[in-house]
Amino acid sequence: MSDLIGSLPALPAEAAAYYAQGWWRHATFLDDLRAWASTAGDRPAYINVRTLLGESVTVTFGDLARHVEQLATVLWERGVRPGQVVAWQLPNWWEGGALWLACGRVGAVALPLPPGTGAREREVMLAGMQAGVFVAADNGDRGGCGAASILTLGDLMRDAASAQPLPAARRPIVHADDVCQVLCTSGTTGHAKAVLHSHNTTYAPLRAASADLREKSVTAAVSTLTHSIGLRSCLLAPLATGKPSVFADTHDPDTWLDLLARYGVNRLLAAPRTLGELVRAQQRNPRDLSALRQVSSVAAPLPETVAADVRTTLCPHLVRVFGTTEAGAVMVNRLEVPTGPAARDLGRPVAGVELRLAETDSPEASRLLVRGPGLCRAMVDLRTSSMLWSPAHDEGWYDTCDLVQHDGQGGLRYLSRAADRIGWGYVIPVAEVEGELLDHPQVAEAAIVGVPDADGHEIACAVVVPHGAPPSLDDLRTFLRSRNMTEWYLPVRLSLVSALPRTALGKVRKDQVRREISVGTAPSAEPV
């Protein structure tokens, strides 16, 4: 068992209330799968478009249950036991979902890595969580795996094909409050951390969204199964509702529009940047999206222009969901008004979620704190293994480090990030990138800040004080790649300055840096 998993703090004080109110339960997703397999085994669970193989695969509940039991047997026979961490890095294929559930069957903890994770970050994640097994794509990079034993997906599936389900007497007892999932993120600090979720903290946000899920029969999310959005919407929503999900191994907007039309998707979740790409592709080549009844914007602030375009081009019913990896969905704005200030409003809290506002130096801004049944069991620093947060801290309140203000109508309006948090899907670990940039021979000082691009989406800008001849953006990106840094961590804009503004304590005034770049007083190169 991982030392981190074995040393978790007690459940929050509200646990009994969460059970009584139905947000938590004693069953797990494995129980859901078993029930659907026995009553609706021929019903589709997953529709997986695999562009890398040129095929589309439909996995029924019966198929999924069989594969999960066989994979669980293979894991068990290879020595995987309750509390041990099993990591993998695979294309966005249904096998990753089956492996997640197989880990749950034997009480192991799933650590799925995003498809583009580099060797450097992979080493930090696997070592930090003491992963015992790593499953790689057949042609995937296997560097940075440390002490973990390595399996390829092909070998795993071949072994599973002839495996028999574990006898009932050998199956470990799995509790709904056991940790089942690790999601790695940089959170609000810019440092790599692990977010530990149980079956129950993963289930609670699904239950809160159950009305939307049951009303709309086919759900799709332009997200990987390794992200909390893809995990809940694509992998787990079918187990809670008995309705299929659609997902693909590409973000290509034309491919996605084709599959939305082909499979009659009723509910779509995507980040604002992706929604903008879908709008432009739909305008170029219209598809029949008449089955689409709801679009949910997730993972980042929604620019007003994108909100208007989505409503007129994709679907008039647009929902903005504000959430975090740590807590799941926190607030929802149904966006009855297509544009204007309403597009920036966070709306109302999701059922079961409590909010609290903390004062800041500005009378117009407050820090948003949340508490609820979807809040994780713990957060851990991947480099030091130190506990960053648990329900024992501050009576279970979690500071999102997002700045908000009252909208004058009983809701909240999003203002900005309070910390160095950048990214629209997988958040960029700012401190990690800055540390690598400082090793570049032409960089004296460096800061990474989020700034809006021409469409209003947040992008990473490297603000550099040169040492000698100034580096180009290509120079910096090439250097970071040579350090095995993950591609989406790389800055896409460069600003060269003579000095970085700092506080009396020597901290970089990133609010001032962002403001100077936004108003054009700091020189910058064109984005890549």
C-alpha positions as CSV (number, residue, x, y, z in Angstrom):
1,M,0.0,0.0,0.0
2,S,1.2,3.5,-0.8
3,D,2.3,5.3,2.4
4,L,0.2,8.3,1.5
5,I,-3.0,6.2,1.0
6,G,-2.4,4.4,4.3
7,S,-2.0,7.7,6.3
8,L,-5.1,9.6,5.3
9,P,-6.9,11.7,7.9
10,A,-10.4,10.8,9.1
11,L,-13.5,11.5,7.2
12,P,-15.0,15.0,7.5
13,A,-17.3,15.9,10.4
14,E,-20.1,16.2,7.9
15,A,-19.8,12.5,6.7
16,A,-22.9,11.3,8.6
17,A,-24.9,14.1,7.1
18,Y,-23.7,13.3,3.6
19,Y,-24.8,9.7,4.0
20,A,-28.2,10.7,5.5
21,Q,-28.8,13.2,2.7
22,G,-27.9,10.6,0.0
23,W,-24.8,12.4,-1.3
24,W,-22.7,9.5,-0.1
25,R,-23.7,5.8,-0.2
26,H,-22.3,2.4,0.8
27,A,-22.3,1.1,-2.8
28,T,-19.6,1.8,-5.4
29,F,-19.5,2.2,-9.2
30,L,-18.7,-1.6,-9.4
31,D,-22.1,-2.3,-7.9
32,D,-23.7,0.0,-10.5
33,L,-21.9,-1.8,-13.3
34,R,-22.9,-5.2,-12.0
35,A,-26.6,-4.1,-11.8
36,W,-26.7,-2.7,-15.3
37,A,-24.9,-5.8,-16.7
38,S,-27.5,-8.1,-15.2
39,T,-30.6,-6.0,-16.2
40,A,-29.4,-4.3,-19.4
41,G,-26.3,-6.1,-20.5
42,D,-26.9,-5.5,-24.3
43,R,-27.3,-1.7,-23.8
44,P,-24.4,0.5,-24.9
45,A,-22.3,2.0,-22.2
46,Y,-19.5,3.6,-24.1
47,I,-19.2,4.7,-27.8
48,N,-15.5,5.3,-28.3
49,V,-14.2,6.9,-31.6
50,R,-10.6,5.8,-32.1
51,T,-9.1,7.9,-34.9
52,L,-5.7,6.4,-34.2
53,L,-7.1,3.0,-35.3
54,G,-9.7,4.3,-37.8
55,E,-12.6,2.7,-36.0
56,S,-15.5,3.3,-33.7
57,V,-16.2,0.8,-30.9
58,T,-19.4,0.3,-28.9
59,V,-19.0,-1.4,-25.5
60,T,-22.1,-2.7,-23.8
61,F,-22.6,-2.9,-20.1
62,G,-22.2,-6.7,-20.3
63,D,-19.0,-6.4,-22.3
64,L,-17.6,-3.8,-19.8
65,A,-18.4,-6.0,-16.8
66,R,-16.7,-8.9,-18.3
67,H,-13.5,-7.0,-19.2
68,V,-13.4,-5.4,-15.8
69,E,-13.5,-8.7,-14.0
70,Q,-10.8,-10.2,-16.3
71,L,-8.5,-7.1,-15.9
72,A,-9.0,-7.3,-12.1
73,T,-7.8,-10.9,-12.1
74,V,-4.7,-9.9,-14.1
75,L,-3.9,-7.1,-11.7
76,W,-4.5,-9.4,-8.7
77,E,-2.3,-12.1,-10.1
78,R,0.5,-9.5,-10.6
79,G,0.4,-8.7,-7.0
80,V,-1.8,-5.6,-7.0
81,R,-3.5,-5.2,-3.6
82,P,-5.8,-2.7,-1.9
83,G,-4.2,0.7,-1.5
84,Q,-1.6,0.1,-4.1
85,V,-1.4,2.8,-6.9
86,V,-1.7,1.6,-10.5
87,A,-0.8,4.2,-13.1
88,W,-1.3,4.3,-16.9
89,Q,-0.8,6.6,-19.8
90,L,-3.0,5.6,-22.8
91,P,-4.9,7.1,-25.7
92,N,-8.5,8.1,-24.8
93,W,-9.8,4.6,-25.3
94,W,-12.4,2.6,-23.4
95,E,-9.7,0.3,-22.1
96,G,-8.6,3.1,-19.8
97,G,-12.1,3.2,-18.3
98,A,-12.2,-0.6,-17.8
99,L,-8.8,-0.4,-16.1
100,W,-10.1,2.3,-13.8
101,L,-13.0,0.1,-12.8
102,A,-10.7,-3.0,-12.5
103,C,-8.6,-1.1,-10.0
104,G,-11.7,-0.4,-8.0
105,R,-12.6,-4.1,-8.0
106,V,-9.3,-5.1,-6.3
107,G,-9.2,-2.0,-4.0
108,A,-6.3,-0.4,-5.9
109,V,-6.0,3.4,-6.6
110,A,-6.1,4.6,-10.2
111,L,-3.6,7.1,-11.3
112,P,-4.3,7.8,-15.0
113,L,-1.9,10.2,-16.7
114,P,-2.9,12.6,-19.5
115,P,-1.8,11.2,-23.0
116,G,0.8,13.9,-23.5
117,T,2.6,13.7,-20.2
118,G,6.4,13.8,-20.6
119,A,9.0,11.6,-18.9
120,R,9.9,14.4,-16.4
121,E,6.4,14.9,-15.1
122,R,5.7,11.1,-15.2
123,E,8.6,10.5,-12.9
124,V,7.3,13.1,-10.4
125,M,3.8,11.6,-10.4
126,L,4.7,8.0,-10.2
127,A,7.4,8.5,-7.5
128,G,5.3,10.9,-5.5
129,M,2.4,8.4,-5.3
130,Q,4.7,5.3,-5.0
131,A,3.0,3.7,-8.0
132,G,3.7,-0.1,-8.2
133,V,2.5,-0.7,-11.8
134,F,2.6,1.4,-14.9
135,V,0.6,0.5,-18.0
136,A,1.9,2.1,-21.2
137,A,0.5,2.2,-24.8
138,D,2.1,-0.4,-27.0
139,N,4.2,2.3,-28.7
140,G,4.3,4.7,-25.8
141,D,7.2,6.3,-24.0
142,R,8.2,4.4,-20.9
143,G,10.8,6.8,-19.4
144,G,10.5,8.1,-15.9
145,C,8.7,5.1,-14.5
146,G,11.2,4.5,-11.7
147,A,10.5,1.4,-9.6
148,A,7.1,0.7,-11.1
149,S,6.7,-2.5,-13.1
150,I,5.8,-1.8,-16.7
151,L,3.0,-3.5,-18.7
152,T,1.9,-2.6,-22.2
153,L,-1.8,-2.3,-23.0
154,G,-1.5,-5.1,-25.6
155,D,0.0,-7.5,-23.1
156,L,-2.5,-6.6,-20.4
157,M,-5.5,-7.2,-22.7
158,R,-4.1,-10.5,-24.0
159,D,-3.6,-11.8,-20.5
160,A,-7.1,-10.6,-19.6
161,A,-8.7,-12.4,-22.6
162,S,-8.1,-15.8,-21.0
163,A,-8.5,-14.8,-17.3
164,Q,-11.3,-16.0,-15.2
165,P,-13.1,-13.7,-12.6
166,L,-11.7,-13.8,-9.1
167,P,-13.6,-16.2,-6.9
168,A,-15.8,-14.3,-4.4
169,A,-13.7,-15.6,-1.5
170,R,-10.6,-13.9,-2.9
171,R,-12.2,-10.5,-3.7
172,P,-11.1,-7.8,-1.2
173,I,-13.8,-5.8,0.5
174,V,-13.9,-2.3,-1.0
175,H,-15.6,0.5,0.9
176,A,-17.1,3.5,-0.7
177,D,-14.9,5.8,1.5
178,D,-11.7,4.2,0.2
179,V,-9.5,6.3,-2.0
180,C,-10.0,5.1,-5.6
181,Q,-8.6,7.9,-7.7
182,V,-5.6,10.2,-7.9
183,L,-5.8,13.3,-10.1
184,C,-2.5,15.3,-10.6
185,T,-2.7,19.0,-11.0
186,S,-0.7,22.1,-10.1
187,G,-3.8,23.6,-8.4
188,T,-3.5,27.1,-7.2
189,T,0.1,27.1,-6.2
190,G,1.9,26.2,-9.4
191,H,3.5,23.2,-7.7
192,A,2.6,19.6,-8.7
193,K,0.1,18.0,-6.3
194,A,-2.0,14.9,-6.1
195,V,-5.8,15.2,-5.4
196,L,-7.1,12.0,-3.7
197,H,-10.8,11.1,-4.3
198,S,-12.9,8.3,-2.8
199,H,-15.7,6.5,-4.5
200,N,-18.1,8.7,-2.6
201,T,-16.4,12.1,-3.3
202,T,-16.4,11.0,-7.0
203,Y,-20.1,10.0,-6.9
204,A,-21.5,13.1,-5.2
205,P,-21.0,15.5,-8.2
206,L,-22.7,12.9,-10.4
207,R,-25.7,12.7,-8.1
208,A,-26.0,16.5,-8.1
209,A,-26.1,16.4,-11.9
210,S,-28.4,13.4,-12.1
211,A,-31.5,15.4,-13.3
212,D,-29.6,16.7,-16.4
213,L,-28.0,13.3,-17.1
214,R,-31.3,11.3,-16.9
215,E,-33.2,13.8,-19.1
216,K,-30.5,13.8,-21.8
217,S,-29.8,10.3,-22.9
218,V,-26.5,10.5,-24.8
219,T,-23.6,12.5,-23.2
220,A,-20.3,13.5,-24.8
221,A,-17.3,15.4,-23.3
222,V,-14.4,16.7,-25.3
223,S,-12.1,15.7,-22.6
224,T,-9.8,12.8,-21.7
225,L,-10.8,10.1,-19.2
226,T,-7.8,11.3,-17.2
227,H,-9.4,14.7,-16.4
228,S,-12.1,15.0,-13.8
229,I,-14.6,16.2,-16.5
230,G,-14.0,13.2,-18.8
231,L,-13.8,10.8,-15.8
232,R,-17.2,11.7,-14.5
233,S,-19.0,12.5,-17.8
234,C,-17.6,9.7,-20.1
235,L,-16.5,7.0,-17.8
236,L,-18.8,7.1,-14.7
237,A,-22.0,8.9,-15.9
238,P,-23.2,5.8,-17.8
239,L,-22.8,3.7,-14.6
240,A,-25.0,6.2,-12.7
241,T,-27.7,6.6,-15.3
242,G,-27.6,3.5,-17.6
243,K,-27.3,5.9,-20.6
244,P,-24.3,5.9,-23.0
245,S,-21.4,8.3,-23.3
246,V,-19.5,9.2,-26.5
247,F,-15.8,10.1,-26.4
248,A,-12.8,10.2,-28.8
249,D,-9.1,10.1,-28.9
250,T,-8.9,13.5,-30.7
251,H,-9.8,17.1,-30.1
252,D,-10.3,17.8,-33.9
253,P,-13.5,19.9,-34.1
254,D,-14.6,18.4,-37.4
255,T,-14.3,14.9,-36.1
256,W,-16.3,15.9,-33.0
257,L,-19.1,17.6,-35.0
258,D,-19.4,14.5,-37.2
259,L,-19.8,12.2,-34.2
260,L,-22.2,14.6,-32.4
261,A,-24.4,14.3,-35.5
262,R,-23.9,10.6,-36.1
263,Y,-24.7,9.5,-32.6
264,G,-27.4,12.1,-31.8
265,V,-25.6,13.5,-28.8
266,N,-28.0,15.3,-26.5
267,R,-25.6,16.8,-23.9
268,L,-22.1,18.1,-24.7
269,L,-19.4,19.3,-22.3
270,A,-16.3,21.2,-23.5
271,A,-13.9,24.0,-22.5
272,P,-14.5,27.4,-23.9
273,R,-11.5,27.2,-26.3
274,T,-12.9,23.9,-27.7
275,L,-16.4,25.4,-28.0
276,G,-14.9,28.2,-30.0
277,E,-13.3,25.7,-32.4
278,L,-16.5,23.8,-32.7
279,V,-18.4,27.0,-33.6
280,R,-16.0,27.9,-36.3
281,A,-16.0,24.4,-37.8
282,Q,-19.8,24.2,-37.7
283,Q,-20.0,27.6,-39.5
284,R,-17.6,26.3,-42.2
285,N,-19.5,23.0,-42.7
286,P,-22.9,22.8,-40.9
287,R,-24.0,19.4,-39.4
288,D,-27.3,18.4,-38.1
289,L,-27.1,19.0,-34.4
290,S,-30.8,19.0,-33.8
291,A,-30.5,16.3,-31.1
292,L,-28.2,18.5,-29.0
293,R,-30.3,19.9,-26.1
294,Q,-27.6,21.3,-23.8
295,V,-24.0,22.5,-24.0
296,S,-22.0,22.9,-20.8
297,S,-19.0,25.1,-20.7
298,V,-16.4,23.8,-18.3
299,A,-12.8,24.2,-17.0
300,A,-12.3,28.0,-17.7
301,P,-14.0,31.4,-17.8
302,L,-16.4,31.7,-20.7
303,P,-15.7,34.7,-23.0
304,E,-18.9,36.6,-23.8
305,T,-18.4,36.3,-27.6
306,V,-18.0,32.5,-27.3
307,A,-21.2,32.2,-25.3
308,A,-23.1,34.1,-27.9
309,D,-21.7,32.0,-30.8
310,V,-22.4,28.8,-29.0
311,R,-26.0,29.7,-28.5
312,T,-26.6,30.7,-32.1
313,T,-24.5,28.0,-33.8
314,L,-24.5,24.9,-31.7
315,C,-27.3,24.9,-29.2
316,P,-29.4,27.7,-27.6
317,H,-29.4,26.0,-24.1
318,L,-25.9,26.9,-22.7
319,V,-24.8,26.1,-19.2
320,R,-21.7,27.4,-17.5
321,V,-20.2,25.0,-14.9
322,F,-17.6,26.3,-12.4
323,G,-15.7,23.6,-10.6
324,T,-12.4,22.4,-9.5
325,T,-10.4,19.1,-9.6
326,E,-10.6,19.1,-5.8
327,A,-14.3,19.6,-5.4
328,G,-16.0,18.7,-8.7
329,A,-18.8,21.0,-9.9
330,V,-19.3,24.0,-7.5
331,M,-21.6,26.5,-9.2
332,V,-23.9,26.5,-12.3
333,N,-25.1,29.4,-14.4
334,R,-27.9,28.4,-16.8
335,L,-27.1,31.6,-19.0
336,E,-30.7,32.6,-19.8
337,V,-29.1,35.8,-21.2
338,P,-26.8,35.1,-24.2
339,T,-24.2,37.8,-23.6
340,G,-23.2,40.6,-21.4
341,P,-22.2,40.4,-17.7
342,A,-24.4,37.3,-17.2
343,A,-21.8,35.3,-19.1
344,R,-19.3,36.0,-16.4
345,D,-21.6,35.1,-13.5
346,L,-20.9,31.8,-11.7
347,G,-24.6,31.4,-11.0
348,R,-25.8,29.4,-8.0
349,P,-24.2,26.7,-5.9
350,V,-24.6,23.1,-7.0
351,A,-26.9,21.1,-4.7
352,G,-25.1,20.0,-1.6
353,V,-22.3,22.5,-2.0
354,E,-21.7,25.2,0.7
355,L,-19.9,28.5,-0.1
356,R,-18.1,31.0,2.0
357,L,-16.4,34.3,1.1
358,A,-13.2,35.4,2.7
359,E,-12.1,39.0,2.7
360,T,-9.1,40.3,0.6
361,D,-7.2,43.5,0.4
362,S,-9.8,44.7,-2.1
363,P,-13.3,45.7,-1.0
364,E,-14.6,44.5,-4.4
365,A,-13.2,41.0,-4.3
366,S,-13.5,38.0,-2.0
367,R,-11.8,34.6,-2.1
368,L,-14.1,31.7,-2.7
369,L,-14.1,28.9,-0.2
370,V,-16.2,25.7,-0.7
371,R,-17.2,22.7,1.3
372,G,-19.3,19.7,0.2
373,P,-19.6,16.0,-0.4
374,G,-17.6,16.1,-3.6
375,L,-14.6,17.6,-1.9
376,C,-11.6,15.3,-2.1
377,R,-10.2,13.2,0.8
378,A,-6.8,14.9,0.7
379,M,-4.3,16.9,-1.4
380,V,-0.6,16.0,-1.3
381,D,2.6,17.7,-2.6
382,L,4.0,15.2,-5.1
383,R,7.6,16.3,-4.5
384,T,7.7,16.3,-0.7
385,S,4.8,13.9,0.1
386,S,3.5,16.5,2.6
387,M,-0.2,17.0,3.3
388,L,-1.4,20.2,1.7
389,W,-5.1,20.0,2.7
390,S,-7.5,17.6,4.3
391,P,-11.0,17.9,5.7
392,A,-9.4,18.4,9.1
393,H,-8.2,21.8,7.9
394,D,-10.4,24.9,8.6
395,E,-13.4,22.8,9.4
396,G,-13.4,21.2,6.0
397,W,-13.4,24.5,4.0
398,Y,-11.3,24.6,0.9
399,D,-9.9,27.9,-0.5
400,T,-10.2,27.8,-4.3
401,C,-8.0,30.9,-4.5
402,D,-10.5,32.3,-7.0
403,L,-11.6,35.9,-6.6
404,V,-15.3,36.6,-6.9
405,Q,-17.8,39.4,-6.1
406,H,-21.6,39.5,-5.6
407,D,-23.5,40.0,-8.9
408,G,-26.3,42.0,-7.3
409,Q,-28.8,39.2,-8.0
410,G,-28.0,36.7,-5.3
411,G,-25.2,35.1,-7.2
412,L,-21.4,35.5,-7.6
413,R,-19.4,36.8,-10.5
414,Y,-15.9,35.5,-11.4
415,L,-13.1,38.1,-11.3
416,S,-9.8,36.4,-11.7
417,R,-7.4,33.9,-10.2
418,A,-5.8,34.8,-6.9
419,A,-2.7,32.8,-7.5
420,D,-0.4,31.7,-10.3
421,R,-2.9,29.3,-11.8
422,I,-2.9,29.0,-15.6
423,G,-4.7,26.6,-17.9
424,W,-8.1,25.8,-19.5
425,G,-8.0,22.0,-19.1
426,Y,-4.9,20.5,-17.5
427,V,-3.5,23.3,-15.3
428,I,0.1,24.4,-16.0
429,P,2.4,24.0,-13.0
430,V,3.8,27.5,-13.1
431,A,6.6,27.1,-10.6
432,E,7.9,24.1,-12.4
433,V,8.1,25.9,-15.7
434,E,9.7,29.0,-14.2
435,G,12.3,26.8,-12.5
436,E,13.3,25.2,-15.8
437,L,13.5,28.6,-17.6
438,L,15.9,30.0,-15.0
439,D,18.4,27.3,-16.2
440,H,18.4,28.7,-19.7
441,P,21.7,30.6,-20.2
442,Q,20.0,33.6,-21.7
443,V,17.4,34.0,-18.9
444,A,18.3,36.0,-15.8
445,E,14.7,36.2,-14.4
446,A,11.5,34.6,-15.5
447,A,7.8,34.5,-14.6
448,I,4.9,32.7,-16.2
449,V,1.6,34.5,-16.2
450,G,-1.8,33.9,-17.8
451,V,-2.9,36.5,-20.3
452,P,-5.9,36.6,-22.7
453,D,-5.4,35.8,-26.4
454,A,-7.3,37.5,-29.2
455,D,-10.4,35.4,-28.5
456,G,-10.3,36.0,-24.8
457,H,-8.9,32.6,-23.8
458,E,-6.1,32.4,-21.2
459,I,-2.7,31.5,-22.6
460,A,0.7,31.1,-20.9
461,C,3.1,34.0,-21.4
462,A,6.8,33.8,-20.4
463,V,8.0,37.2,-19.0
464,V,11.8,37.1,-19.2
465,V,14.6,39.4,-18.1
466,P,17.4,38.4,-20.5
467,H,20.9,37.6,-19.6
468,G,23.0,38.9,-22.6
469,A,21.4,38.4,-26.0
470,P,17.6,37.9,-25.5
471,P,16.2,34.5,-26.3
472,S,13.3,34.0,-28.8
473,L,10.1,32.2,-27.9
474,D,11.3,29.2,-30.1
475,D,14.5,29.1,-28.1
476,L,12.7,28.8,-24.8
477,R,10.2,26.2,-26.1
478,T,13.0,24.1,-27.6
479,F,14.9,24.3,-24.3
480,L,11.9,23.2,-22.3
481,R,11.3,20.3,-24.7
482,S,15.0,19.2,-24.2
483,R,14.2,19.0,-20.5
484,N,11.4,16.6,-21.3
485,M,8.7,19.1,-20.2
486,T,5.1,18.2,-21.2
487,E,4.1,20.0,-24.4
488,W,1.1,21.9,-23.1
489,Y,3.2,23.4,-20.2
490,L,5.2,25.4,-22.8
491,P,4.6,29.2,-23.0
492,V,3.0,30.3,-26.2
493,R,3.9,34.0,-25.8
494,L,7.0,35.8,-24.8
495,S,7.5,39.3,-23.2
496,L,11.0,40.6,-22.7
497,V,11.4,43.1,-19.9
498,S,14.3,44.9,-18.2
499,A,13.1,44.0,-14.7
500,L,10.2,42.2,-13.0
501,P,8.2,44.2,-10.5
502,R,8.5,42.8,-7.0
503,T,7.0,43.3,-3.5
504,A,9.0,44.3,-0.5
505,L,9.5,40.6,0.2
506,G,10.9,39.9,-3.3
507,K,7.8,38.2,-4.7
508,V,7.0,39.0,-8.4
509,R,4.0,41.2,-8.7
510,K,2.3,39.0,-11.3
511,D,-0.9,41.1,-11.2
512,Q,1.1,44.1,-12.4
513,V,2.9,42.0,-15.0
514,R,-0.4,40.7,-16.4
515,R,-1.9,44.2,-16.4
516,E,1.1,45.6,-18.3
517,I,1.0,42.9,-20.9
518,S,-2.8,43.3,-21.3
519,V,-2.6,47.0,-21.9
520,G,0.4,46.7,-24.1
521,T,3.0,48.5,-22.0
522,A,5.3,45.4,-21.9
523,P,6.8,44.3,-25.2
524,S,5.8,40.8,-26.4
525,A,6.3,38.4,-29.2
526,E,3.5,37.0,-31.3
527,P,2.0,33.8,-29.9
528,V,2.9,30.5,-31.6
